[in-house]
Amino acid sequence: MSDDLPPHRGVPSPLQGGPVEFGPYWLDARLAVGGTAEVYLARPRDIGTPGPSRLVVKRLLPHFVQDSEGRTMFEREARLHKAVKHKNVVTVFGSGTVDSGEPYLAMEFIDGVDLYRLLRRMMQESQVLPIGIAVWIAGEVLDGLASAHGATDEKGNLLGIIHRDVTPSNVYMSTSGDVKLGDFGIARASRLTLRNVGSAMLKGKFAYLAPEQVAAEPFDHRADLFSLATVLVEMLVGKPMFSGSGQLAVLLAIRDCKLDVLHEADQLPPGLKDTLIRALSKNPAARFESAERFASALRSFCPRPDIARSELAALVRWVQSKPSMDSIAAVRESIRSLKRSISPVPVEPIDDFTRPTGEYDERPSHALLHDGRKMGPLTYAKLVEALATGAIVRGDKVDYQERGLLNVEDVEELERFLPPGSITSLVVPGIGTPEFQDAMGIEALLSVFTRIATTQEGGVLFAERHDEIGRKELYFRSGRLHHVASSDASELLGEYLVRKGVLSREELNFALAVLPRYGGRMGDTLISLGLVSAFDVFRAIREQGRDRVLDLFRWTEGRLSLYGGETSPQVEFPLELELGPLMLAGLTAAQPEATLIIDTAEQAFDTLHPLPARRQMDMVVWPAVVAKVIDLTATPRTLGEVVHLATLSTDVNPADVMRAIQIVIAAGYIEQRAPARR
């Protein structure tokens, strides 16, 4: 449960009408309101109650009280937070439920500010934190994370807690220089959730997530260490580690681990920069293996912890003594609201989703195609669709919003929507003749995919079918799927989201109507309108590309043409999908399980022999079942033996293993030999 509390959290707002009775506490002032909960400055009703006289009480917002999922998450937060006891973690004094049925969490009150507010004040003053203070803060947070990661239950079993929300707004600093990590609202005990990693993803403040979280891959405690490293970089350089022109751009920067901000920070000592580069490795295995190791690597950059603590305390008091820009902004908004109430300005309401707001050019467009056919009049959205699906291609002429006929590639507003090649003629200028051509089929696809994956090369694969929707272009870069273009309009992002139930038809129509405002970018349009979250769009684009490939495995006719070389186009959202998982998913989509099980029985005595090409296997990221088959076939075994052994200790079935064997054979790692006839 991520409350996404506002920047002014920690600034008490006295309750109108005085203190409110809430279970065993008096609520005196509201500190913050988030998406699911609110936080109050409180005191015990019973003066004789052991513990502090001031504390913080967190309660669910009213509309979440009856929500079973919201209550479960709140209770989990209380349980996990209480399990972590450390001087650098906000203390939990108690939790429970009041008579009205509302759950609550009573925590330590810290007289100070959070790191977000400190960094905001430093930015307003055009300053950055001194290296010693920044490293001191990071080291203290790491000590708290080490305690969380090592927390155990009542029986001494490791809980495997992952905080998942290590951000500036969850780091609290007191007027005496204490540093504490708080807000376990979206924390997880990994041993309880690894079966369903997808449901435990992408709920923190996304600019501080690790690449594996953004890519919806399994993650562990090292994701917290990556997040802490991004916070430390922000403290040292005065700006976020990952940024971009929009939320999707930020997620892409994280996924691809673009460390430009760190590399350009010339003021940092080389040793500290190297430490941060390691902590920010895209591969979790290359990072520090624990919070303790990370903290140890930072220790030499804060030689006087006592001075750092004292200077931090002074900074906290300085921030507290100055009016916050958020407070000033709130006062200004109050004044504006007062003026509006005195002299209201009538606003024309929006009746439904199909009616766009604002003004933009709606003049129609027309097209003259290379075969003499004419298209039009076309709305902006329909024109973008025609370009994206190859209905209009390079060399066709377009009268864009009545500006006169021009080649479509010469119209700046339209050129970027053209597919990288020529999706109708299967000709890409400058890449020569195809290296491989074959009839459409699973074996041909596996041959192409394993060739690209094992050589780690690039190329473009054209697939063409003899109907109106059967044309696709697959671009590969460095052994991964970079981009997929399709002539099927139903595979465009908006239609895909409607089909998946993420977006309604009415919402899509509304987005299409205002698409010109956002430069024709459907993802940015949906996010800006608040119709779909950035995470939903990010995931949908990846899943859309994946599904376009899976659809190919279902094609029963057509032709494939592979052109080698690095021909990957510049696209706004490169997919960078591993081919091993795509092959396994494609086979699963195309092959009925019952048929494969019959094949297993019929071929049980066939022998699988290893081949010399196995030396290339370490270059490919294979799914677990494929890796298991590769391991089992290092020596000759019968197919029946491999299926039996592969299913002993895993949750895969014989059909999964048969698919994996198909892939390993296509990769050239093994060959299948039928037993000799007697």
C-alpha positions as CSV (number, residue, x, y, z in Angstrom):
1,M,0.0,0.0,0.0
2,S,1.8,3.1,-1.2
3,D,0.3,6.2,0.3
4,D,2.3,8.5,-2.0
5,L,2.1,11.2,0.7
6,P,2.6,14.8,-0.3
7,P,5.9,16.7,0.0
8,H,4.6,18.7,3.1
9,R,4.2,15.6,5.2
10,G,5.4,16.2,8.7
11,V,4.0,19.8,8.8
12,P,1.2,19.6,11.4
13,S,-2.2,21.0,10.4
14,P,-4.3,21.5,13.6
15,L,-7.7,19.9,13.4
16,Q,-10.7,22.2,13.2
17,G,-12.7,22.0,16.4
18,G,-9.8,20.7,18.4
19,P,-8.5,17.2,19.2
20,V,-10.5,14.1,18.0
21,E,-10.9,11.0,20.1
22,F,-9.6,7.9,18.2
23,G,-9.4,4.7,20.2
24,P,-6.7,5.0,22.9
25,Y,-5.4,8.3,21.4
26,W,-6.2,12.0,20.9
27,L,-5.6,13.1,17.3
28,D,-4.3,16.7,17.6
29,A,-3.1,17.5,14.0
30,R,-3.0,16.0,10.6
31,L,0.5,15.5,9.2
32,A,-0.3,14.1,5.8
33,V,-2.9,12.5,3.6
34,G,-2.0,9.8,1.0
35,G,-3.8,7.6,-1.5
36,T,-5.0,5.1,1.1
37,A,-4.2,6.5,4.6
38,E,-3.8,9.6,6.6
39,V,-1.3,10.3,9.4
40,Y,-1.9,12.3,12.6
41,L,0.1,13.8,15.4
42,A,-1.4,12.2,18.4
43,R,-1.0,11.6,22.2
44,P,-2.3,8.9,24.5
45,R,-5.7,9.5,26.1
46,D,-4.5,7.8,29.3
47,I,-1.8,10.0,30.8
48,G,-0.3,7.0,32.6
49,T,0.2,5.0,29.4
50,P,3.8,3.8,29.1
51,G,5.7,5.3,26.1
52,P,6.1,8.7,24.5
53,S,3.8,11.6,25.1
54,R,3.7,12.3,21.4
55,L,3.5,9.8,18.6
56,V,2.2,9.4,15.1
57,V,-1.1,7.5,14.3
58,K,-1.7,6.2,10.8
59,R,-5.3,5.3,9.9
60,L,-7.0,4.1,6.7
61,L,-9.1,6.5,4.7
62,P,-12.8,5.9,5.3
63,H,-13.5,4.3,1.9
64,F,-10.7,1.7,2.4
65,V,-12.0,0.6,5.8
66,Q,-14.4,-1.9,4.3
67,D,-12.0,-2.9,1.5
68,S,-10.6,-6.3,2.4
69,E,-7.5,-5.9,0.3
70,G,-6.8,-2.5,1.9
71,R,-7.2,-3.8,5.4
72,T,-5.0,-6.8,4.6
73,M,-2.2,-4.6,3.3
74,F,-2.5,-2.3,6.3
75,E,-2.3,-5.2,8.7
76,R,0.7,-6.6,6.9
77,E,2.4,-3.3,7.2
78,A,1.9,-3.3,10.9
79,R,3.2,-6.9,11.2
80,L,6.3,-6.4,9.1
81,H,7.1,-3.0,10.6
82,K,6.8,-4.3,14.1
83,A,9.2,-7.1,13.2
84,V,12.0,-4.6,12.5
85,K,13.6,-3.1,15.6
86,H,16.6,-0.8,15.0
87,K,17.7,2.7,15.9
88,N,17.6,3.6,12.2
89,V,14.0,2.4,11.7
90,V,10.9,4.3,12.9
91,T,9.7,2.5,16.0
92,V,6.2,1.0,16.1
93,F,4.6,1.2,19.5
94,G,1.4,-0.6,18.7
95,S,-1.4,-1.4,16.3
96,G,-5.0,-2.5,16.6
97,T,-8.6,-1.6,15.7
98,V,-10.9,1.0,17.2
99,D,-14.5,0.4,18.1
100,S,-15.7,1.6,14.7
101,G,-13.6,-1.1,13.1
102,E,-10.9,1.1,11.7
103,P,-7.3,-0.3,11.9
104,Y,-4.5,1.9,13.1
105,L,-0.7,1.9,13.5
106,A,1.0,3.9,16.3
107,M,4.5,5.0,15.6
108,E,7.4,7.1,16.8
109,F,7.1,10.8,16.2
110,I,10.3,12.4,14.8
111,D,10.7,16.1,15.5
112,G,12.4,17.0,12.2
113,V,11.9,16.8,8.5
114,D,12.0,14.1,5.8
115,L,14.8,14.0,3.2
116,Y,12.4,15.1,0.5
117,R,11.8,18.4,2.3
118,L,15.5,18.9,3.0
119,L,16.5,18.3,-0.6
120,R,13.8,20.6,-1.8
121,R,15.1,23.4,0.4
122,M,18.6,22.8,-0.7
123,M,17.5,23.0,-4.4
124,Q,15.6,26.2,-3.7
125,E,18.9,27.6,-2.3
126,S,20.9,26.2,-5.2
127,Q,22.9,24.1,-2.9
128,V,23.8,20.4,-2.6
129,L,24.5,18.4,0.6
130,P,28.2,18.0,1.5
131,I,29.6,14.6,0.7
132,G,30.1,13.7,4.3
133,I,26.5,14.5,5.3
134,A,25.0,12.7,2.3
135,V,27.1,9.6,2.9
136,W,26.2,9.7,6.7
137,I,22.5,9.7,5.8
138,A,22.9,6.9,3.3
139,G,25.0,4.8,5.8
140,E,22.3,5.2,8.5
141,V,19.5,4.1,6.1
142,L,21.6,1.1,5.0
143,D,22.0,0.1,8.7
144,G,18.2,0.2,9.0
145,L,17.8,-1.8,5.8
146,A,20.2,-4.4,7.0
147,S,18.0,-4.8,10.1
148,A,14.9,-5.1,7.9
149,H,16.4,-7.6,5.5
150,G,17.6,-9.7,8.4
151,A,14.4,-9.6,10.4
152,T,12.9,-12.9,11.6
153,D,9.6,-14.1,12.9
154,E,8.9,-15.5,16.4
155,K,10.4,-18.8,15.5
156,G,13.6,-17.3,14.2
157,N,12.8,-17.8,10.5
158,L,14.1,-15.2,8.1
159,L,11.2,-13.1,6.9
160,G,13.0,-11.9,3.8
161,I,11.5,-8.3,4.1
162,I,12.0,-6.1,1.1
163,H,11.1,-2.4,1.8
164,R,10.4,-1.5,-1.9
165,D,9.9,2.2,-1.2
166,V,13.3,3.6,-0.3
167,T,12.7,7.2,-1.3
168,P,13.5,10.6,0.1
169,S,10.1,11.1,1.5
170,N,10.5,7.9,3.6
171,V,13.8,8.9,5.2
172,Y,13.2,11.0,8.4
173,M,15.8,13.2,10.1
174,S,15.5,14.7,13.6
175,T,16.7,17.9,15.0
176,S,19.4,15.9,16.9
177,G,20.7,14.4,13.7
178,D,19.0,11.0,13.9
179,V,18.2,9.2,10.6
180,K,15.4,6.7,10.4
181,L,13.7,4.7,7.6
182,G,10.0,4.6,7.8
183,D,6.8,3.7,5.9
184,F,6.7,-0.1,5.4
185,G,3.3,0.3,3.6
186,I,4.3,-1.6,0.5
187,A,7.0,-3.8,2.1
188,R,6.9,-7.5,1.4
189,A,8.1,-10.7,3.1
190,S,9.7,-12.3,0.0
191,R,9.3,-15.8,1.3
192,L,5.5,-15.3,1.2
193,T,5.3,-13.6,-2.2
194,L,7.8,-15.1,-4.6
195,R,5.1,-17.3,-6.1
196,N,3.3,-14.2,-7.4
197,V,6.0,-11.7,-8.1
198,G,3.8,-9.7,-10.5
199,S,1.4,-8.7,-7.8
200,A,4.2,-7.3,-5.7
201,M,5.5,-4.9,-8.3
202,L,5.7,-1.3,-9.3
203,K,3.9,0.3,-6.4
204,G,6.6,2.5,-5.0
205,K,7.5,6.0,-6.2
206,F,8.7,4.9,-9.6
207,A,11.8,7.2,-10.1
208,Y,13.5,5.2,-7.3
209,L,12.7,1.7,-8.5
210,A,15.3,-0.8,-9.6
211,P,15.5,-2.0,-13.3
212,E,14.2,-5.5,-12.4
213,Q,11.1,-4.0,-10.7
214,V,10.3,-1.8,-13.7
215,A,10.8,-4.7,-16.1
216,A,8.4,-6.8,-13.9
217,E,11.1,-9.4,-13.2
218,P,11.7,-11.2,-9.9
219,F,13.6,-9.1,-7.4
220,D,15.1,-9.3,-3.9
221,H,16.6,-7.1,-1.2
222,R,19.2,-5.8,-3.7
223,A,16.4,-3.7,-5.3
224,D,16.3,-1.7,-2.0
225,L,20.1,-1.1,-2.3
226,F,19.7,0.2,-5.9
227,S,16.9,2.5,-4.6
228,L,19.1,3.8,-1.8
229,A,21.9,4.4,-4.3
230,T,19.6,6.6,-6.5
231,V,18.7,8.6,-3.3
232,L,22.4,9.1,-2.5
233,V,23.1,10.3,-6.0
234,E,20.3,12.8,-5.7
235,M,21.7,14.0,-2.4
236,L,25.2,14.4,-3.9
237,V,24.3,16.1,-7.3
238,G,21.1,17.9,-6.4
239,K,18.9,16.3,-9.0
240,P,17.2,12.9,-9.5
241,M,19.2,10.0,-10.8
242,F,16.6,9.2,-13.4
243,S,14.5,11.8,-15.3
244,G,12.9,12.4,-18.6
245,S,10.3,14.2,-20.6
246,G,7.5,12.1,-19.1
247,Q,6.8,9.2,-16.8
248,L,7.4,6.6,-19.6
249,A,10.8,8.2,-20.3
250,V,11.8,7.9,-16.6
251,L,10.7,4.2,-16.5
252,L,12.8,3.5,-19.7
253,A,15.8,5.3,-18.2
254,I,15.6,3.0,-15.2
255,R,15.0,-0.1,-17.2
256,D,18.1,0.6,-19.3
257,C,20.0,1.9,-16.3
258,K,21.1,5.1,-17.9
259,L,23.6,6.6,-15.4
260,D,24.3,9.9,-17.3
261,V,23.7,12.0,-14.2
262,L,26.3,10.1,-12.2
263,H,28.9,9.9,-15.0
264,E,28.7,13.7,-15.4
265,A,29.1,14.4,-11.7
266,D,32.8,15.5,-11.9
267,Q,32.7,16.8,-8.3
268,L,32.6,13.3,-6.8
269,P,35.8,11.6,-5.8
270,P,36.6,8.6,-8.1
271,G,36.2,6.0,-5.4
272,L,32.8,7.2,-4.4
273,K,31.6,7.3,-8.0
274,D,32.9,3.7,-8.6
275,T,31.0,2.6,-5.4
276,L,27.8,4.1,-6.8
277,I,28.3,2.6,-10.2
278,R,28.5,-0.8,-8.6
279,A,25.5,-0.2,-6.5
280,L,23.5,0.9,-9.6
281,S,24.4,-2.1,-11.7
282,K,21.6,-3.3,-13.9
283,N,22.4,-6.9,-13.0
284,P,21.6,-7.4,-9.3
285,A,24.3,-10.0,-9.0
286,A,26.9,-7.2,-9.8
287,R,25.7,-5.0,-6.9
288,F,26.7,-5.2,-3.3
289,E,25.3,-8.4,-1.9
290,S,24.0,-6.8,1.3
291,A,23.3,-3.5,2.9
292,E,26.2,-4.1,5.3
293,R,28.7,-4.4,2.4
294,F,27.3,-1.3,0.8
295,A,27.6,0.7,4.0
296,S,31.1,-0.6,4.6
297,A,32.1,0.6,1.1
298,L,30.8,4.1,1.9
299,R,32.4,4.4,5.3
300,S,35.7,6.0,4.2
301,F,33.8,8.9,2.6
302,C,32.5,10.0,6.0
303,P,35.6,10.1,8.2
304,R,33.9,12.0,11.0
305,P,30.4,10.7,11.7
306,D,30.0,12.9,14.8
307,I,30.6,16.0,12.7
308,A,28.2,14.8,9.9
309,R,25.5,14.1,12.5
310,S,25.9,17.6,14.1
311,E,25.9,19.3,10.7
312,L,22.8,17.4,9.7
313,A,21.0,18.4,12.9
314,A,21.8,22.0,12.1
315,L,20.4,21.6,8.6
316,V,17.2,20.1,9.9
317,R,16.7,23.0,12.3
318,W,17.4,25.4,9.4
319,V,14.8,23.8,7.2
320,Q,12.2,23.8,10.1
321,S,12.9,27.5,10.7
322,K,12.2,28.6,7.2
323,P,8.7,28.7,5.6
324,S,8.2,25.9,3.2
325,M,7.6,26.7,-0.4
326,D,4.7,24.2,-0.2
327,S,3.2,26.2,2.7
328,I,3.6,29.4,0.7
329,A,2.0,27.8,-2.4
330,A,-0.9,26.6,-0.2
331,V,-1.4,30.2,1.1
332,R,-1.4,31.5,-2.5
333,E,-3.9,28.9,-3.6
334,S,-6.2,29.8,-0.7
335,I,-6.1,33.4,-1.8
336,R,-6.9,32.4,-5.4
337,S,-9.8,30.2,-4.1
338,L,-11.1,33.1,-2.2
339,K,-11.0,35.4,-5.2
340,R,-12.8,32.7,-7.3
341,S,-15.5,32.4,-4.7
342,I,-16.0,36.2,-4.8
343,S,-15.9,36.5,-8.6
344,P,-16.6,33.1,-10.1
345,V,-15.7,32.3,-13.7
346,P,-18.3,30.1,-15.5
347,V,-16.8,26.8,-16.8
348,E,-18.5,24.9,-19.5
349,P,-18.9,21.2,-18.4
350,I,-17.8,18.2,-20.3
351,D,-20.8,16.0,-21.0
352,D,-18.9,12.7,-21.9
353,F,-15.6,11.2,-22.8
354,T,-16.1,11.7,-26.5
355,R,-16.0,15.5,-26.2
356,P,-12.4,16.9,-26.1
357,T,-11.5,20.1,-24.3
358,G,-9.4,23.0,-25.7
359,E,-8.7,24.1,-29.2
360,Y,-6.5,22.4,-31.8
361,D,-6.4,22.1,-35.6
362,E,-9.1,19.6,-36.8
363,R,-8.8,20.1,-40.5
364,P,-9.0,16.7,-42.3
365,S,-6.1,15.1,-44.2
366,H,-6.0,13.2,-47.5
367,A,-3.6,10.7,-49.0
368,L,-2.6,9.7,-52.6
369,L,-1.1,6.2,-52.5
370,H,1.6,4.9,-54.8
371,D,-0.9,2.6,-56.6
372,G,-3.2,5.6,-57.4
373,R,-5.7,4.9,-54.7
374,K,-7.0,7.8,-52.6
375,M,-7.7,7.9,-48.9
376,G,-9.6,10.5,-47.0
377,P,-10.9,12.6,-45.4
378,L,-8.8,11.3,-42.5
379,T,-8.9,12.5,-38.9
380,Y,-5.6,12.9,-37.2
381,A,-6.1,9.7,-35.2
382,K,-7.0,7.7,-38.4
383,L,-4.0,9.1,-40.2
384,V,-1.6,8.0,-37.4
385,E,-3.2,4.6,-37.5
386,A,-2.7,4.3,-41.3
387,L,1.0,5.3,-40.9
388,A,1.6,2.9,-38.0
389,T,0.0,-0.1,-39.8
390,G,1.6,0.5,-43.2
391,A,-1.6,1.5,-45.0
392,I,0.4,4.7,-45.9
393,V,4.1,4.1,-46.6
394,R,7.2,6.0,-47.6
395,G,6.7,7.5,-51.1
396,D,2.9,8.0,-50.6
397,K,1.8,11.6,-50.7
398,V,-0.3,13.2,-48.0
399,D,-2.2,16.5,-47.9
400,Y,-1.8,17.0,-44.2
401,Q,-4.5,19.2,-42.8
402,E,-4.9,20.9,-46.2
403,R,-1.3,22.0,-46.5
404,G,-0.8,20.5,-50.0
405,L,0.5,17.2,-51.2
406,L,3.9,16.1,-50.0
407,N,5.7,12.8,-49.6
408,V,4.7,11.5,-46.2
409,E,8.4,11.2,-45.1
410,D,8.8,14.9,-45.8
411,V,6.0,15.9,-43.3
412,E,7.8,16.5,-40.0
413,E,4.7,15.8,-37.9
414,L,4.1,12.4,-39.6
415,E,7.5,11.0,-40.4
416,R,8.1,9.5,-37.0
417,F,5.0,7.4,-37.2
418,L,6.2,5.5,-40.3
419,P,7.4,1.9,-39.7
420,P,11.2,1.6,-39.9
421,G,11.1,-0.5,-43.1
422,S,8.4,-0.8,-45.7
423,I,5.8,-3.1,-44.1
424,T,4.0,-3.8,-47.4
425,S,6.9,-4.5,-49.8
426,L,9.3,-6.1,-47.3
427,V,12.1,-4.1,-48.7
428,V,14.5,-2.2,-46.4
429,P,16.9,0.2,-48.2
430,G,20.5,-0.5,-47.7
431,I,20.4,-4.0,-46.1
432,G,20.8,-6.1,-49.2
433,T,19.4,-9.6,-49.8
434,P,17.9,-11.8,-47.1
435,E,20.2,-14.2,-45.3
436,F,17.4,-16.6,-44.6
437,Q,14.0,-17.3,-46.2
438,D,11.5,-20.0,-45.4
439,A,7.9,-20.8,-45.3
440,M,6.1,-19.7,-42.1
441,G,6.3,-22.4,-39.3
442,I,7.3,-23.0,-35.8
443,E,10.6,-24.6,-36.7
444,A,11.6,-21.7,-39.0
445,L,10.8,-19.2,-36.2
446,L,12.8,-21.2,-33.7
447,S,15.7,-21.3,-36.1
448,V,15.7,-17.5,-36.5
449,F,15.3,-16.8,-32.9
450,T,17.9,-19.2,-31.6
451,R,20.3,-17.9,-34.3
452,I,19.9,-14.3,-33.2
453,A,20.0,-15.2,-29.5
454,T,23.2,-17.4,-29.6
455,T,25.1,-15.0,-31.9
456,Q,23.9,-11.9,-30.0
457,E,23.6,-10.1,-33.3
458,G,21.0,-7.8,-34.8
459,G,18.7,-8.0,-37.8
460,V,15.2,-7.6,-39.1
461,L,12.7,-10.4,-39.7
462,F,9.9,-9.8,-42.1
463,A,6.8,-12.0,-41.8
464,E,4.1,-11.8,-44.5
465,R,0.8,-13.5,-44.9
466,H,-1.6,-13.3,-47.8
467,D,-4.4,-11.3,-46.1
468,E,-5.0,-7.8,-44.9
469,I,-3.7,-8.2,-41.3
470,G,-0.7,-10.6,-41.9
471,R,2.4,-8.4,-42.0
472,K,4.9,-7.9,-39.2
473,E,8.5,-6.6,-38.9
474,L,10.6,-7.8,-36.0
475,Y,13.8,-5.9,-35.2
476,F,16.6,-7.4,-33.2
477,R,19.5,-5.7,-31.5
478,S,22.4,-7.5,-29.6
479,G,20.4,-10.7,-29.4
480,R,17.2,-9.2,-28.1
481,L,13.9,-8.1,-29.6
482,H,14.1,-4.4,-30.1
483,H,10.9,-3.5,-31.8
484,V,7.8,-5.0,-33.5
485,A,5.7,-3.3,-36.2
486,S,2.4,-4.7,-37.3
487,S,-0.1,-4.0,-40.0
488,D,-3.0,-5.2,-37.8
489,A,-4.8,-2.1,-36.4
490,S,-6.2,-4.2,-33.6
491,E,-2.7,-4.5,-32.3
492,L,-2.2,-0.8,-31.8
493,L,-1.8,0.3,-28.2
494,G,-5.3,1.8,-27.6
495,E,-7.1,-1.2,-29.1
496,Y,-4.8,-3.5,-27.1
497,L,-5.7,-1.8,-23.8
498,V,-9.4,-2.0,-24.6
499,R,-9.1,-5.7,-25.4
500,K,-7.3,-6.3,-22.1
501,G,-10.0,-4.4,-20.2
502,V,-7.6,-1.7,-19.0
503,L,-9.4,1.0,-21.0
504,S,-13.0,1.4,-22.0
505,R,-14.1,2.1,-25.6
506,E,-15.4,5.5,-24.5
507,E,-12.1,6.4,-22.9
508,L,-10.2,5.4,-26.0
509,N,-12.5,7.5,-28.2
510,F,-11.8,10.5,-25.9
511,A,-8.0,9.9,-26.0
512,L,-8.1,9.7,-29.8
513,A,-10.0,13.0,-30.0
514,V,-7.3,14.9,-28.1
515,L,-4.3,12.9,-29.5
516,P,-3.0,15.9,-31.5
517,R,-2.3,17.8,-28.2
518,Y,0.2,15.1,-27.2
519,G,2.0,14.8,-30.6
520,G,0.2,11.6,-31.5
521,R,1.7,9.7,-28.6
522,M,-1.1,7.4,-27.3
523,G,0.8,6.4,-24.1
524,D,1.5,10.0,-23.1
525,T,-2.1,11.0,-23.9
526,L,-3.6,8.3,-21.7
527,I,-1.2,9.1,-18.8
528,S,-1.8,12.9,-19.1
529,L,-5.6,12.4,-19.1
530,G,-5.3,10.2,-16.1
531,L,-7.1,7.3,-17.9
532,V,-4.2,4.8,-17.4
533,S,-1.2,4.9,-15.1
534,A,2.4,5.1,-16.4
535,F,3.0,1.6,-15.1
536,D,0.0,0.2,-16.9
537,V,1.1,1.8,-20.2
538,F,4.7,0.7,-19.7
539,R,3.6,-2.9,-19.1
540,A,1.1,-2.8,-21.9
541,I,3.7,-1.7,-24.5
542,R,6.0,-4.5,-23.5
543,E,3.2,-7.1,-23.4
544,Q,1.8,-5.7,-26.7
545,G,5.2,-6.4,-28.3
546,R,5.4,-9.8,-26.8
547,D,1.9,-10.7,-27.9
548,R,2.6,-9.6,-31.4
549,V,5.4,-12.2,-31.5
550,L,3.3,-14.9,-29.9
551,D,0.7,-14.4,-32.6
552,L,3.4,-15.3,-35.2
553,F,3.8,-18.7,-33.7
554,R,0.1,-19.3,-34.4
555,W,0.4,-18.5,-38.1
556,T,0.0,-21.5,-40.3
557,E,0.9,-19.9,-43.6
558,G,3.1,-17.1,-44.9
559,R,6.8,-16.4,-45.5
560,L,9.7,-15.4,-43.4
561,S,12.7,-13.3,-44.6
562,L,15.7,-12.5,-42.3
563,Y,18.1,-9.7,-43.0
564,G,21.2,-9.6,-40.8
565,G,23.1,-6.7,-39.3
566,E,22.3,-4.0,-36.8
567,T,19.3,-2.4,-38.5
568,S,17.3,-1.6,-35.3
569,P,15.4,1.7,-35.7
570,Q,15.2,4.6,-33.3
571,V,11.9,4.1,-31.5
572,E,10.5,5.9,-28.5
573,F,10.0,2.6,-26.6
574,P,12.6,-0.1,-27.4
575,L,11.3,-3.4,-26.1
576,E,14.7,-5.1,-25.4
577,L,13.0,-8.5,-24.7
578,E,15.0,-11.6,-24.2
579,L,14.4,-14.2,-26.9
580,G,14.5,-17.3,-24.8
581,P,11.3,-16.6,-22.8
582,L,9.7,-15.4,-26.0
583,M,10.3,-18.7,-27.7
584,L,8.9,-20.7,-24.8
585,A,5.8,-18.4,-24.6
586,G,5.3,-18.7,-28.4
587,L,5.4,-22.5,-28.3
588,T,3.0,-22.5,-25.3
589,A,0.6,-20.3,-27.3
590,A,0.8,-22.4,-30.4
591,Q,1.0,-26.1,-29.3
592,P,-1.8,-27.9,-27.5
593,E,-0.6,-29.6,-24.4
594,A,-2.3,-32.9,-25.0
595,T,-0.5,-33.3,-28.4
596,L,2.9,-32.8,-26.8
597,I,2.2,-35.3,-24.1
598,I,1.3,-37.9,-26.8
599,D,4.6,-37.0,-28.6
600,T,6.5,-37.6,-25.3
601,A,5.1,-41.1,-25.0
602,E,5.8,-42.0,-28.6
603,Q,9.4,-40.6,-28.6
604,A,10.3,-41.7,-25.0
605,F,13.2,-43.9,-26.2
606,D,14.7,-41.4,-28.5
607,T,18.2,-40.3,-27.4
608,L,19.2,-36.6,-26.9
609,H,22.9,-36.2,-27.7
610,P,24.9,-33.0,-26.9
611,L,26.5,-31.1,-29.8
612,P,29.6,-28.8,-29.9
613,A,27.4,-25.6,-30.2
614,R,26.7,-25.9,-26.4
615,R,29.6,-23.6,-25.8
616,Q,27.3,-20.7,-26.8
617,M,24.6,-21.5,-24.3
618,D,26.0,-19.1,-21.6
619,M,25.4,-16.1,-23.9
620,V,21.6,-16.6,-23.8
621,V,19.1,-15.8,-21.0
622,W,17.1,-19.0,-20.9
623,P,13.9,-19.7,-18.9
624,A,14.4,-22.1,-16.0
625,V,12.9,-25.2,-17.7
626,V,15.1,-24.6,-20.8
627,A,18.2,-24.2,-18.6
628,K,17.3,-27.4,-16.8
629,V,17.0,-29.3,-20.1
630,I,20.4,-27.9,-21.2
631,D,21.9,-29.1,-17.9
632,L,20.3,-32.6,-18.1
633,T,21.5,-33.2,-21.7
634,A,25.2,-32.5,-21.0
635,T,25.5,-36.2,-21.4
636,P,23.3,-38.5,-23.7
637,R,20.0,-39.4,-22.2
638,T,16.7,-40.7,-23.6
639,L,13.9,-38.2,-24.0
640,G,11.9,-40.0,-21.4
641,E,14.7,-39.7,-18.9
642,V,15.0,-36.0,-19.4
643,V,11.3,-35.4,-19.0
644,H,11.2,-37.5,-15.9
645,L,14.2,-35.8,-14.3
646,A,13.1,-32.3,-15.3
647,T,9.7,-32.8,-13.6
648,L,10.9,-34.3,-10.4
649,S,11.8,-31.1,-8.5
650,T,10.0,-28.4,-10.4
651,D,6.4,-27.4,-11.1
652,V,6.6,-27.9,-14.8
653,N,4.7,-30.7,-16.7
654,P,5.9,-32.9,-19.5
655,A,4.6,-30.5,-22.1
656,D,6.8,-27.7,-20.7
657,V,9.8,-30.0,-21.0
658,M,9.0,-31.0,-24.5
659,R,8.8,-27.3,-25.6
660,A,12.1,-26.7,-23.9
661,I,13.6,-29.7,-25.8
662,Q,12.4,-28.2,-29.1
663,I,14.2,-24.9,-28.3
664,V,17.4,-26.7,-27.2
665,I,17.4,-28.7,-30.5
666,A,16.7,-25.5,-32.5
667,A,19.6,-23.8,-30.8
668,G,21.9,-26.6,-31.9
669,Y,22.8,-27.7,-28.4
670,I,21.5,-31.3,-28.9
671,E,20.2,-33.6,-31.5
672,Q,17.4,-36.1,-31.2
673,R,18.1,-39.6,-32.5
674,A,15.5,-42.4,-32.8
675,P,16.6,-45.8,-31.5
676,A,18.1,-48.2,-34.1
677,R,15.7,-50.8,-35.4
678,R,16.5,-54.4,-34.7
